[in-house]
Amino acid sequence: RFGHAFALRLASALSAAALLLHAFVPSYAWLFVVRLVFGLASPGASASAFGLAATETGRESRGTAMGAVFSARSFALSFGSFAGGALATALGLRGLFVAAGVVIALGLLARRRG
């Protein structure tokens, strides 16, 4: 068994790679493939985050940890649309995908060093 932390890192790495590839796809067929990879990886990160929160906390604080993950996810979903639209206007769609992939990759590197 690999564990939730490994699954979270793997799903995040696949998401980052797929987001970066969005900026460089040469055709709609490749865009479909990249969106498929992203669509498979992204829910894995979310599910793994909940699993990690549940296994890394004690019984008495598990509800707080799960609530924190749910709150962060809800904030990201609601604020992400606004931020994505603003960044797409400023950076263009290709720039937006590159920026998103780089942010996730930097998060993975920061976690690895920490």
C-alpha positions as CSV (number, residue, x, y, z in Angstrom):
1,R,0.0,0.0,0.0
2,F,1.4,3.4,-1.0
3,G,-0.6,5.7,1.3
4,H,-2.5,8.9,0.9
5,A,0.5,11.1,0.9
6,F,2.0,9.3,-2.1
7,A,-1.3,9.3,-3.9
8,L,-1.7,13.1,-3.3
9,R,1.8,13.8,-4.6
10,L,1.3,11.6,-7.7
11,A,-2.1,13.1,-8.5
12,S,-0.7,16.6,-8.0
13,A,2.3,15.9,-10.2
14,L,0.0,14.5,-13.0
15,S,-2.2,17.6,-12.6
16,A,0.7,19.9,-12.9
17,A,2.1,18.1,-15.9
18,A,-1.3,18.1,-17.6
19,L,-1.8,21.8,-16.9
20,L,1.6,22.6,-18.4
21,L,0.8,20.5,-21.5
22,H,-2.5,22.5,-22.0
23,A,-0.4,25.4,-23.1
24,F,1.4,23.5,-25.8
25,V,-1.1,21.2,-27.4
26,P,-1.0,21.3,-31.2
27,S,-4.5,20.1,-31.9
28,Y,-8.0,19.5,-30.4
29,A,-7.2,15.7,-30.3
30,W,-4.2,16.3,-28.0
31,L,-6.2,18.8,-26.0
32,F,-8.8,16.0,-25.4
33,V,-6.0,13.6,-24.3
34,V,-4.5,16.2,-21.9
35,R,-7.9,17.1,-20.5
36,L,-8.6,13.4,-19.9
37,V,-5.3,13.0,-18.0
38,F,-6.1,16.1,-15.9
39,G,-9.7,14.9,-15.4
40,L,-8.4,11.6,-14.0
41,A,-5.6,13.1,-11.8
42,S,-7.5,16.1,-10.3
43,P,-10.1,14.1,-8.3
44,G,-7.3,11.9,-7.0
45,A,-5.7,14.9,-5.4
46,S,-9.0,15.8,-3.7
47,A,-9.8,12.4,-2.5
48,S,-6.3,11.8,-1.2
49,A,-6.3,15.1,0.7
50,F,-9.4,14.0,2.6
51,G,-7.8,10.6,3.2
52,L,-4.6,12.1,4.4
53,A,-6.5,14.5,6.8
54,A,-8.4,11.5,8.2
55,T,-5.3,9.3,8.8
56,E,-2.9,11.9,10.0
57,T,-5.1,13.3,12.8
58,G,-6.3,11.9,16.0
59,R,-9.8,10.8,16.5
60,E,-10.6,13.9,18.6
61,S,-9.4,16.4,15.9
62,R,-10.5,14.4,12.8
63,G,-13.6,16.5,12.3
64,T,-11.6,19.7,12.4
65,A,-9.1,18.4,9.9
66,M,-11.8,17.2,7.5
67,G,-13.6,20.6,7.9
68,A,-10.4,22.4,7.1
69,V,-9.9,20.4,3.9
70,F,-13.5,20.9,2.9
71,S,-13.3,24.6,3.6
72,A,-10.1,25.0,1.6
73,R,-11.6,23.0,-1.3
74,S,-14.8,25.1,-1.3
75,F,-12.8,28.3,-1.2
76,A,-10.7,27.2,-4.1
77,L,-13.7,26.2,-6.2
78,S,-15.5,29.5,-5.5
79,F,-12.5,31.9,-5.7
80,G,-10.8,29.9,-8.5
81,S,-13.3,30.9,-11.1
82,F,-12.9,34.5,-10.4
83,A,-9.1,34.3,-10.2
84,G,-8.9,32.1,-13.3
85,G,-10.9,34.6,-15.3
86,A,-8.8,37.5,-14.1
87,L,-5.5,35.7,-14.8
88,A,-6.7,34.5,-18.2
89,T,-7.4,38.1,-19.1
90,A,-3.9,39.2,-17.9
91,L,-1.8,36.2,-19.0
92,G,-3.9,34.6,-21.8
93,L,-5.1,31.0,-21.7
94,R,-1.7,29.5,-22.4
95,G,-0.1,31.7,-19.7
96,L,-2.8,30.7,-17.3
97,F,-2.2,27.0,-17.8
98,V,1.6,27.5,-17.4
99,A,1.1,29.5,-14.3
100,A,-1.2,26.9,-12.7
101,G,1.1,24.1,-13.5
102,V,4.1,25.9,-12.1
103,V,2.2,26.8,-8.9
104,I,1.3,23.1,-8.3
105,A,4.9,22.0,-9.1
106,L,6.3,24.6,-6.7
107,G,4.0,23.4,-4.0
108,L,5.2,19.8,-4.6
109,L,8.9,21.0,-4.4
110,A,8.2,23.0,-1.3
111,R,6.5,20.1,0.4
112,R,9.4,17.8,-0.5
113,R,12.0,20.2,1.1
114,G,9.9,20.8,4.2
